[in-house]
């Protein structure tokens, strides 16, 4: 009896059932189970639970239609994608759209390149740098367009 005390372990029995033991330990536990009535009873209980579970899973798996399940999954994926993205992508990828847009863009480019002229040079000051206005006089600092010289304009007001 003392020979089997170390092997009468429900956890080891469960690990044997789940094929989680090293081969030499599994052989030792199987030998113990073949001669121990208590462990044989537990092992049969594991077998019954496993058989009931397998039967239930087989029943559920036989009722599942995998082809319709796959179709439903793809439908959900398509629903979650923005529906406008596919229609916009289809619209822009068609040649019915690209050719007219390219033609219009070319005409607009030619039109604007021929009609738009460079701006005329500024005759007066190019920038007002700063100005001060007081009670008696006003002062403005201006920059000339070509020489970029600063002009100080002073005006007295009475």
N, CA and C atoms as an extended XYZ file, in Angstrom:
474
Properties=species:S:1:pos:R:3:atomname:S:1:resname:S:1:resid:I:1 pbc="F F F"
N         0.815       -1.194        0.000 N   UNK     1
C         0.000        0.000        0.000 CA  UNK     1
C         0.855        1.253        0.000 C   UNK     1
N         1.935        1.259        0.768 N   UNK     2
C         2.794        2.438        0.804 CA  UNK     2
C         3.472        2.666       -0.540 C   UNK     2
N         3.565        1.603       -1.310 N   UNK     3
C         4.169        1.710       -2.633 CA  UNK     3
C         3.364        2.659       -3.533 C   UNK     3
N         2.024        2.743       -3.353 N   UNK     4
C         1.157        3.534       -4.216 CA  UNK     4
C         0.735        4.867       -3.612 C   UNK     4
N         1.203        5.189       -2.452 N   UNK     5
C         0.764        6.439       -1.833 CA  UNK     5
C         1.219        7.649       -2.634 C   UNK     5
N         2.396        7.609       -3.215 N   UNK     6
C         2.896        8.742       -3.982 CA  UNK     6
C         2.170        8.890       -5.313 C   UNK     6
N         1.611        7.801       -5.823 N   UNK     7
C         0.977        7.860       -7.137 CA  UNK     7
C        -0.536        8.025       -7.066 C   UNK     7
N        -1.163        7.888       -5.905 N   UNK     8
C        -2.610        8.130       -5.760 CA  UNK     8
C        -2.832        9.638       -5.660 C   UNK     8
N        -2.669       10.290       -6.734 N   UNK     9
C        -2.766       11.749       -6.766 CA  UNK     9
C        -3.762       12.127       -7.859 C   UNK     9
N        -4.878       12.778       -7.495 N   UNK    10
C        -5.883       13.141       -8.511 CA  UNK    10
C        -5.304       14.050       -9.609 C   UNK    10
N        -4.356       14.910       -9.235 N   UNK    11
C        -3.766       15.807      -10.242 CA  UNK    11
C        -2.943       15.005      -11.251 C   UNK    11
N        -2.186       14.018      -10.766 N   UNK    12
C        -1.402       13.184      -11.695 CA  UNK    12
C        -2.324       12.348      -12.568 C   UNK    12
N        -3.409       11.891      -12.008 N   UNK    13
C        -4.373       11.115      -12.780 CA  UNK    13
C        -4.989       11.986      -13.884 C   UNK    13
N        -5.309       13.217      -13.518 N   UNK    14
C        -5.866       14.147      -14.498 CA  UNK    14
C        -4.836       14.467      -15.589 C   UNK    14
N        -3.588       14.641      -15.192 N   UNK    15
C        -2.529       14.907      -16.160 CA  UNK    15
C        -2.293       13.694      -17.067 C   UNK    15
N        -2.477       12.486      -16.512 N   UNK    16
C        -2.384       11.283      -17.335 CA  UNK    16
C        -3.484       11.288      -18.391 C   UNK    16
N        -4.687       11.600      -17.959 N   UNK    17
C        -5.835       11.652      -18.874 CA  UNK    17
C        -5.619       12.697      -19.966 C   UNK    17
N        -5.004       13.838      -19.614 N   UNK    18
C        -4.773       14.913      -20.578 CA  UNK    18
C        -3.475       14.743      -21.365 C   UNK    18
N        -2.779       13.626      -21.167 N   UNK    19
C        -1.516       13.334      -21.870 CA  UNK    19
C        -0.461       14.404      -21.606 C   UNK    19
N        -0.353       14.816      -20.342 N   UNK    20
C         0.607       15.848      -19.965 CA  UNK    20
C         1.791       15.299      -19.176 C   UNK    20
N         1.886       13.998      -19.024 N   UNK    21
C         2.970       13.397      -18.247 CA  UNK    21
C         4.106       12.947      -19.161 C   UNK    21
N         5.299       12.894      -18.578 N   UNK    22
C         6.444       12.315      -19.290 CA  UNK    22
C         6.159       10.823      -19.501 C   UNK    22
N         6.694       10.232      -20.547 N   UNK    23
C         6.382        8.820      -20.850 CA  UNK    23
C         6.674        7.854      -19.693 C   UNK    23
N         7.803        8.007      -19.024 N   UNK    24
C         8.119        7.072      -17.929 CA  UNK    24
C         7.167        7.244      -16.747 C   UNK    24
N         6.778        8.501      -16.460 N   UNK    25
C         5.831        8.734      -15.366 CA  UNK    25
C         4.446        8.228      -15.756 C   UNK    25
N         4.052        8.392      -17.009 N   UNK    26
C         2.752        7.907      -17.474 CA  UNK    26
C         2.676        6.389      -17.343 C   UNK    26
N         3.750        5.684      -17.674 N   UNK    27
C         3.778        4.215      -17.536 CA  UNK    27
C         3.609        3.827      -16.073 C   UNK    27
N         4.306        4.546      -15.184 N   UNK    28
C         4.227        4.244      -13.757 CA  UNK    28
C         2.807        4.475      -13.227 C   UNK    28
N         2.152        5.573      -13.655 N   UNK    29
C         0.791        5.876      -13.180 CA  UNK    29
C        -0.191        4.850      -13.752 C   UNK    29
N        -0.044        4.455      -15.020 N   UNK    30
C        -0.939        3.446      -15.602 CA  UNK    30
C        -0.822        2.120      -14.849 C   UNK    30
N         0.375        1.730      -14.488 N   UNK    31
C         0.562        0.510      -13.698 CA  UNK    31
C        -0.142        0.617      -12.355 C   UNK    31
N        -0.040        1.811      -11.756 N   UNK    32
C        -0.705        2.034      -10.477 CA  UNK    32
C        -2.221        1.950      -10.648 C   UNK    32
N        -2.757        2.591      -11.689 N   UNK    33
C        -4.209        2.600      -11.908 CA  UNK    33
C        -4.716        1.170      -12.124 C   UNK    33
N        -3.953        0.338      -12.805 N   UNK    34
C        -4.401       -1.026      -13.065 CA  UNK    34
C        -4.544       -1.853      -11.778 C   UNK    34
N        -3.872       -1.432      -10.707 N   UNK    35
C        -3.938       -2.208       -9.454 CA  UNK    35
C        -4.622       -1.448       -8.315 C   UNK    35
N        -5.039       -0.206       -8.513 N   UNK    36
C        -5.656        0.593       -7.437 CA  UNK    36
C        -7.134        0.841       -7.752 C   UNK    36
N        -8.064        0.289       -6.967 N   UNK    37
C        -9.501        0.460       -7.238 CA  UNK    37
C        -9.958        1.925       -7.154 C   UNK    37
N        -9.396        2.679       -6.222 N   UNK    38
C        -9.786        4.087       -6.075 CA  UNK    38
C        -9.421        4.880       -7.332 C   UNK    38
N        -8.218        4.681       -7.820 N   UNK    39
C        -7.783        5.397       -9.026 CA  UNK    39
C        -8.519        4.902      -10.264 C   UNK    39
N        -8.878        3.613      -10.297 N   UNK    40
C        -9.653        3.093      -11.420 CA  UNK    40
C       -11.015        3.783      -11.481 C   UNK    40
N       -11.617        3.998      -10.288 N   UNK    41
C       -12.918        4.667      -10.224 CA  UNK    41
C       -12.790        6.101      -10.742 C   UNK    41
N       -11.765        6.843      -10.307 N   UNK    42
C       -11.555        8.217      -10.771 CA  UNK    42
C       -11.297        8.244      -12.280 C   UNK    42
N       -10.519        7.310      -12.748 N   UNK    43
C       -10.200        7.258      -14.171 CA  UNK    43
C       -11.460        7.013      -14.997 C   UNK    43
N       -12.344        6.119      -14.524 N   UNK    44
C       -13.624        5.877      -15.212 CA  UNK    44
C       -14.491        7.139      -15.188 C   UNK    44
N       -14.478        7.882      -14.066 N   UNK    45
C       -15.244        9.134      -13.992 CA  UNK    45
C       -14.727       10.139      -15.033 C   UNK    45
N       -13.394       10.246      -15.149 N   UNK    46
C       -12.816       11.117      -16.185 CA  UNK    46
C       -13.298       10.683      -17.565 C   UNK    46
N       -13.342        9.365      -17.793 N   UNK    47
C       -13.784        8.830      -19.068 CA  UNK    47
C       -15.241        9.181      -19.341 C   UNK    47
N       -16.099        9.065      -18.328 N   UNK    48
C       -17.523        9.385      -18.495 CA  UNK    48
C       -17.717       10.857      -18.819 C   UNK    48
N       -17.053       11.715      -18.067 N   UNK    49
C       -17.170       13.159      -18.316 CA  UNK    49
C       -16.686       13.486      -19.730 C   UNK    49
N       -15.587       12.893      -20.103 N   UNK    50
C       -15.040       13.141      -21.432 CA  UNK    50
C       -15.993       12.652      -22.524 C   UNK    50
N       -16.584       11.480      -22.333 N   UNK    51
C       -17.525       10.948      -23.324 CA  UNK    51
C       -18.761       11.824      -23.459 C   UNK    51
N       -19.287       12.305      -22.324 N   UNK    52
C       -20.456       13.199      -22.366 CA  UNK    52
C       -20.095       14.495      -23.086 C   UNK    52
N       -18.934       15.023      -22.764 N   UNK    53
C       -18.494       16.267      -23.410 CA  UNK    53
C       -18.321       16.069      -24.917 C   UNK    53
N       -17.659       14.983      -25.320 N   UNK    54
C       -17.459       14.721      -26.746 CA  UNK    54
C       -18.783       14.545      -27.476 C   UNK    54
N       -19.720       13.848      -26.845 N   UNK    55
C       -21.028       13.643      -27.479 CA  UNK    55
C       -21.741       14.974      -27.662 C   UNK    55
N       -21.675       15.816      -26.643 N   UNK    56
C       -22.299       17.141      -26.752 CA  UNK    56
C       -21.643       17.987      -27.826 C   UNK    56
N       -20.320       17.956      -27.876 N   UNK    57
C       -19.609       18.728      -28.893 CA  UNK    57
C       -19.890       18.189      -30.294 C   UNK    57
N       -19.940       16.885      -30.439 N   UNK    58
C       -20.257       16.300      -31.746 CA  UNK    58
C       -21.653       16.708      -32.197 C   UNK    58
N       -22.588       16.726      -31.246 N   UNK    59
C       -23.955       17.139      -31.558 CA  UNK    59
C       -23.995       18.593      -32.016 C   UNK    59
N       -23.311       19.460      -31.282 N   UNK    60
C       -23.300       20.887      -31.640 CA  UNK    60
C       -22.586       21.100      -32.968 C   UNK    60
N       -21.456       20.433      -33.144 N   UNK    61
C       -20.683       20.605      -34.380 CA  UNK    61
C       -21.443       20.075      -35.599 C   UNK    61
N       -22.267       19.063      -35.424 N   UNK    62
C       -23.024       18.533      -36.554 CA  UNK    62
C       -24.133       19.487      -36.990 C   UNK    62
N       -24.567       20.372      -36.090 N   UNK    63
C       -25.640       21.300      -36.422 CA  UNK    63
C       -25.128       22.587      -37.064 C   UNK    63
N       -23.839       22.831      -36.983 N   UNK    64
C       -23.285       24.064      -37.543 CA  UNK    64
C       -23.075       23.890      -39.033 C   UNK    64
N       -23.555       24.870      -39.794 N   UNK    65
C       -23.314       24.886      -41.235 CA  UNK    65
C       -22.166       25.874      -41.475 C   UNK    65
N       -20.995       25.328      -41.703 N   UNK    66
C       -19.803       26.154      -41.790 CA  UNK    66
C       -19.800       27.066      -43.008 C   UNK    66
N       -20.403       26.652      -44.101 N   UNK    67
C       -20.427       27.516      -45.282 CA  UNK    67
C       -21.275       28.755      -45.030 C   UNK    67
N       -22.425       28.592      -44.375 N   UNK    68
C       -23.247       29.766      -44.068 CA  UNK    68
C       -22.597       30.617      -42.981 C   UNK    68
N       -21.876       29.975      -42.057 N   UNK    69
C       -21.166       30.726      -41.028 CA  UNK    69
C       -20.084       31.598      -41.663 C   UNK    69
N       -19.363       31.050      -42.606 N   UNK    70
C       -18.329       31.830      -43.292 CA  UNK    70
C       -18.953       33.000      -44.050 C   UNK    70
N       -20.077       32.770      -44.707 N   UNK    71
C       -20.752       33.853      -45.434 CA  UNK    71
C       -21.213       34.951      -44.481 C   UNK    71
N       -21.739       34.571      -43.326 N   UNK    72
C       -22.177       35.568      -42.344 CA  UNK    72
C       -21.006       36.391      -41.827 C   UNK    72
N       -19.879       35.739      -41.616 N   UNK    73
C       -18.695       36.466      -41.141 CA  UNK    73
C       -18.238       37.481      -42.182 C   UNK    73
N       -18.200       37.078      -43.451 N   UNK    74
C       -17.801       38.011      -44.501 CA  UNK    74
C       -18.798       39.165      -44.637 C   UNK    74
N       -20.089       38.883      -44.475 N   UNK    75
C       -21.098       39.946      -44.527 CA  UNK    75
C       -20.879       40.957      -43.423 C   UNK    75
N       -20.604       40.489      -42.228 N   UNK    76
C       -20.344       41.401      -41.098 CA  UNK    76
C       -19.105       42.245      -41.340 C   UNK    76
N       -18.079       41.635      -41.916 N   UNK    77
C       -16.859       42.394      -42.207 CA  UNK    77
C       -17.170       43.489      -43.223 C   UNK    77
N       -17.938       43.163      -44.249 N   UNK    78
C       -18.291       44.167      -45.262 CA  UNK    78
C       -19.170       45.265      -44.682 C   UNK    78
N       -20.072       44.908      -43.756 N   UNK    79
C       -20.940       45.906      -43.136 CA  UNK    79
C       -20.135       46.901      -42.308 C   UNK    79
N       -19.102       46.408      -41.666 N   UNK    80
C       -18.310       47.283      -40.803 CA  UNK    80
C       -17.410       48.207      -41.602 C   UNK    80
N       -17.069       47.828      -42.808 N   UNK    81
C       -16.313       48.728      -43.652 CA  UNK    81
C       -17.268       49.836      -44.080 C   UNK    81
N       -16.723       51.025      -44.276 N   UNK    82
C       -17.573       52.137      -44.691 CA  UNK    82
C       -18.116       51.851      -46.086 C   UNK    82
N       -19.440       51.841      -46.268 N   UNK    83
C       -20.000       51.504      -47.577 CA  UNK    83
C       -19.660       52.521      -48.649 C   UNK    83
N       -19.450       53.761      -48.267 N   UNK    84
C       -19.141       54.780      -49.263 CA  UNK    84
C       -17.735       54.605      -49.825 C   UNK    84
N       -16.835       53.955      -49.076 N   UNK    85
C       -15.472       53.770      -49.567 CA  UNK    85
C       -15.448       52.918      -50.830 C   UNK    85
N       -16.201       51.850      -50.830 N   UNK    86
C       -16.178       50.977      -52.012 CA  UNK    86
C       -16.802       51.670      -53.215 C   UNK    86
N       -17.867       52.443      -53.016 N   UNK    87
C       -18.480       53.122      -54.155 CA  UNK    87
C       -17.585       54.248      -54.672 C   UNK    87
N       -16.918       54.963      -53.789 N   UNK    88
C       -15.998       56.021      -54.224 CA  UNK    88
C       -14.811       55.403      -54.949 C   UNK    88
N       -14.269       54.309      -54.406 N   UNK    89
C       -13.141       53.628      -55.041 CA  UNK    89
C       -13.542       53.138      -56.435 C   UNK    89
N       -14.726       52.591      -56.560 N   UNK    90
C       -15.194       52.101      -57.852 CA  UNK    90
C       -15.371       53.254      -58.837 C   UNK    90
N       -15.918       54.385      -58.361 N   UNK    91
C       -16.144       55.541      -59.219 CA  UNK    91
C       -14.826       56.111      -59.744 C   UNK    91
N       -13.851       56.289      -58.854 N   UNK    92
C       -12.588       56.882      -59.257 CA  UNK    92
C       -11.712       55.925      -60.051 C   UNK    92
N       -11.914       54.649      -59.922 N   UNK    93
C       -11.085       53.707      -60.668 CA  UNK    93
C       -11.608       53.450      -62.081 C   UNK    93
N       -12.818       53.894      -62.363 N   UNK    94
C       -13.365       53.648      -63.705 CA  UNK    94
C       -12.779       54.640      -64.706 C   UNK    94
N       -12.630       54.204      -65.941 N   UNK    95
C       -12.078       55.070      -66.991 CA  UNK    95
C       -13.083       56.135      -67.403 C   UNK    95
N       -14.340       55.923      -67.122 N   UNK    96
C       -15.367       56.909      -67.461 CA  UNK    96
C       -15.137       58.201      -66.688 C   UNK    96
N       -14.466       58.100      -65.573 N   UNK    97
C       -14.189       59.283      -64.756 CA  UNK    97
C       -12.800       59.849      -65.051 C   UNK    97
N       -11.806       58.994      -65.181 N   UNK    98
C       -10.423       59.450      -65.292 CA  UNK    98
C       -10.144       60.233      -66.572 C   UNK    98
N       -10.653       59.798      -67.684 N   UNK    99
C       -10.365       60.468      -68.958 CA  UNK    99
C       -10.947       61.883      -68.990 C   UNK    99
N       -12.217       62.109      -68.642 N   UNK   100
C       -12.722       63.488      -68.634 CA  UNK   100
C       -12.014       64.387      -67.612 C   UNK   100
N       -11.691       63.842      -66.456 N   UNK   101
C       -11.009       64.667      -65.453 CA  UNK   101
C        -9.626       65.067      -65.937 C   UNK   101
N        -8.913       64.140      -66.561 N   UNK   102
C        -7.590       64.462      -67.092 CA  UNK   102
C        -7.683       65.510      -68.194 C   UNK   102
N        -8.688       65.427      -69.041 N   UNK   103
C        -8.862       66.409      -70.111 CA  UNK   103
C        -9.184       67.793      -69.547 C   UNK   103
N       -10.050       67.849      -68.566 N   UNK   104
C       -10.401       69.135      -67.945 CA  UNK   104
C        -9.191       69.730      -67.236 C   UNK   104
N        -8.430       68.909      -66.542 N   UNK   105
C        -7.241       69.404      -65.855 CA  UNK   105
C        -6.233       69.966      -66.854 C   UNK   105
N        -6.059       69.295      -67.994 N   UNK   106
C        -5.127       69.791      -69.011 CA  UNK   106
C        -5.601       71.125      -69.578 C   UNK   106
N        -6.903       71.254      -69.849 N   UNK   107
C        -7.431       72.518      -70.375 CA  UNK   107
C        -7.281       73.644      -69.360 C   UNK   107
N        -7.554       73.370      -68.100 N   UNK   108
C        -7.392       74.406      -67.069 CA  UNK   108
C        -5.935       74.828      -66.940 C   UNK   108
N        -5.020       73.882      -67.028 N   UNK   109
C        -3.602       74.214      -66.944 CA  UNK   109
C        -3.188       75.133      -68.097 C   UNK   109
N        -3.605       74.790      -69.315 N   UNK   110
C        -3.266       75.608      -70.481 CA  UNK   110
C        -3.907       76.986      -70.346 C   UNK   110
N        -5.158       77.053      -69.940 N   UNK   111
C        -5.849       78.335      -69.807 CA  UNK   111
C        -5.146       79.231      -68.803 C   UNK   111
N        -4.855       78.730      -67.635 N   UNK   112
C        -4.238       79.566      -66.605 CA  UNK   112
C        -2.780       79.900      -66.927 C   UNK   112
N        -2.085       79.018      -67.608 N   UNK   113
C        -0.694       79.339      -67.948 CA  UNK   113
C        -0.629       80.424      -69.019 C   UNK   113
N        -1.643       80.539      -69.887 N   UNK   114
C        -1.652       81.581      -70.917 CA  UNK   114
C        -2.237       82.893      -70.432 C   UNK   114
N        -3.175       82.855      -69.522 N   UNK   115
C        -3.855       84.080      -69.110 CA  UNK   115
C        -3.254       84.738      -67.873 C   UNK   115
N        -2.623       84.021      -67.046 N   UNK   116
C        -2.096       84.605      -65.816 CA  UNK   116
C        -0.746       85.227      -66.117 C   UNK   116
N        -0.638       86.468      -65.814 N   UNK   117
C         0.598       87.206      -66.046 CA  UNK   117
C         1.275       87.453      -64.700 C   UNK   117
N         2.545       87.735      -64.788 N   UNK   118
C         3.258       88.082      -63.556 CA  UNK   118
C         2.777       89.438      -63.087 C   UNK   118
N         2.719       89.653      -61.798 N   UNK   119
C         2.212       90.937      -61.305 CA  UNK   119
C         3.156       92.082      -61.668 C   UNK   119
N         2.552       93.236      -61.864 N   UNK   120
C         3.329       94.436      -62.193 CA  UNK   120
C         4.138       94.859      -60.970 C   UNK   120
N         5.297       95.445      -61.197 N   UNK   121
C         6.108       95.881      -60.060 CA  UNK   121
C         5.397       96.977      -59.278 C   UNK   121
N         5.602       96.955      -58.001 N   UNK   122
C         4.979       97.928      -57.102 CA  UNK   122
C         5.712       99.251      -57.241 C   UNK   122
N         4.973      100.330      -57.452 N   UNK   123
C         5.569      101.639      -57.649 CA  UNK   123
C         5.863      102.311      -56.319 C   UNK   123
N         4.971      102.169      -55.391 N   UNK   124
C         5.135      102.826      -54.094 CA  UNK   124
C         5.947      101.978      -53.140 C   UNK   124
N         5.842      102.290      -51.896 N   UNK   125
C         6.568      101.513      -50.895 CA  UNK   125
C         6.079      100.063      -50.883 C   UNK   125
N         7.001       99.137      -50.651 N   UNK   126
C         6.623       97.734      -50.681 CA  UNK   126
C         6.055       97.261      -49.359 C   UNK   126
N         6.435       97.901      -48.287 N   UNK   127
C         5.950       97.436      -46.998 CA  UNK   127
C         5.969       98.571      -45.999 C   UNK   127
N         4.972       98.585      -45.178 N   UNK   128
C         4.935       99.511      -44.062 CA  UNK   128
C         5.548       98.741      -42.895 C   UNK   128
N         6.706       99.177      -42.468 N   UNK   129
C         7.411       98.458      -41.425 CA  UNK   129
C         6.762       98.723      -40.075 C   UNK   129
N         6.588       99.959      -39.741 N   UNK   130
C         5.916      100.300      -38.484 CA  UNK   130
C         5.485      101.756      -38.543 C   UNK   130
N         4.589      102.125      -37.667 N   UNK   131
C         4.156      103.529      -37.603 CA  UNK   131
C         3.816      103.870      -36.165 C   UNK   131
N         4.004      105.140      -35.861 N   UNK   132
C         3.672      105.656      -34.524 CA  UNK   132
C         2.815      106.880      -34.713 C   UNK   132
N         1.754      106.994      -33.976 N   UNK   133
C         0.895      108.166      -34.034 CA  UNK   133
C         0.762      108.708      -32.622 C   UNK   133
N         1.080      109.974      -32.505 N   UNK   134
C         0.977      110.610      -31.203 CA  UNK   134
C        -0.020      111.753      -31.254 C   UNK   134
N        -0.025      112.602      -30.200 N   UNK   135
C        -0.946      113.743      -30.147 CA  UNK   135
C        -0.532      114.842      -31.118 C   UNK   135
N         0.754      115.004      -31.332 N   UNK   136
C         1.237      116.124      -32.134 CA  UNK   136
C         1.687      115.686      -33.521 C   UNK   136
N         2.272      114.472      -33.660 N   UNK   137
C         2.827      114.084      -34.955 CA  UNK   137
C         2.650      112.582      -35.197 C   UNK   137
N         2.887      112.193      -36.480 N   UNK   138
C         2.838      110.784      -36.882 CA  UNK   138
C         4.148      110.459      -37.577 C   UNK   138
N         4.648      109.249      -37.343 N   UNK   139
C         5.876      108.795      -37.970 CA  UNK   139
C         5.603      107.417      -38.574 C   UNK   139
N         6.036      107.202      -39.840 N   UNK   140
C         5.906      105.905      -40.487 CA  UNK   140
C         7.255      105.524      -41.072 C   UNK   140
N         7.612      104.273      -41.004 N   UNK   141
C         8.825      103.747      -41.603 CA  UNK   141
C         8.400      102.861      -42.777 C   UNK   141
N         8.827      103.210      -43.985 N   UNK   142
C         8.455      102.505      -45.194 CA  UNK   142
C         9.698      101.937      -45.859 C   UNK   142
N         9.529      100.904      -46.678 N   UNK   143
C        10.653      100.312      -47.420 CA  UNK   143
C        10.388      100.477      -48.901 C   UNK   143
N        11.403      100.875      -49.674 N   UNK   144
C        11.240      101.047      -51.115 CA  UNK   144
C        11.307       99.698      -51.807 C   UNK   144
N        10.616       99.538      -52.964 N   UNK   145
C        10.532       98.235      -53.594 CA  UNK   145
C        11.859       97.726      -54.166 C   UNK   145
N        12.615       98.566      -54.857 N   UNK   146
C        13.808       98.070      -55.530 CA  UNK   146
C        15.056       98.159      -54.666 C   UNK   146
N        15.268       99.270      -54.019 N   UNK   147
C        16.505       99.444      -53.258 CA  UNK   147
C        16.361       98.993      -51.815 C   UNK   147
N        15.171       98.740      -51.400 N   UNK   148
C        14.888       98.302      -50.033 CA  UNK   148
C        15.455       99.265      -48.996 C   UNK   148
N        15.347      100.538      -49.327 N   UNK   149
C        15.784      101.550      -48.375 CA  UNK   149
C        14.607      101.921      -47.484 C   UNK   149
N        14.917      102.301      -46.272 N   UNK   150
C        13.883      102.673      -45.324 CA  UNK   150
C        13.668      104.184      -45.407 C   UNK   150
N        12.404      104.562      -45.516 N   UNK   151
C        12.028      105.983      -45.571 CA  UNK   151
C        11.267      106.295      -44.299 C   UNK   151
N        11.634      107.378      -43.687 N   UNK   152
C        10.932      107.830      -42.486 CA  UNK   152
C        10.053      108.999      -42.907 C   UNK   152
N         8.766      108.864      -42.655 N   UNK   153
C         7.822      109.919      -43.026 CA  UNK   153
C         7.308      110.513      -41.736 C   UNK   153
N         7.396      111.784      -41.654 N   UNK   154
C         7.034      112.510      -40.433 CA  UNK   154
C         5.987      113.531      -40.783 C   UNK   154
N         4.921      113.633      -39.983 N   UNK   155
C         3.867      114.608      -40.222 CA  UNK   155
C         3.430      115.158      -38.882 C   UNK   155
N         3.425      116.503      -38.845 N   UNK   156
C         2.947      117.125      -37.626 CA  UNK   156
C         1.471      117.447      -37.770 C   UNK   156
N         0.746      117.236      -36.732 N   UNK   157
C        -0.692      117.554      -36.732 CA  UNK   157
C        -0.961      118.500      -35.571 C   UNK   157
N        -1.623      119.571      -35.864 N   UNK   158
C        -1.967      120.536      -34.812 CA  UNK   158
C        -3.418      120.667      -34.622 C   UNK   158
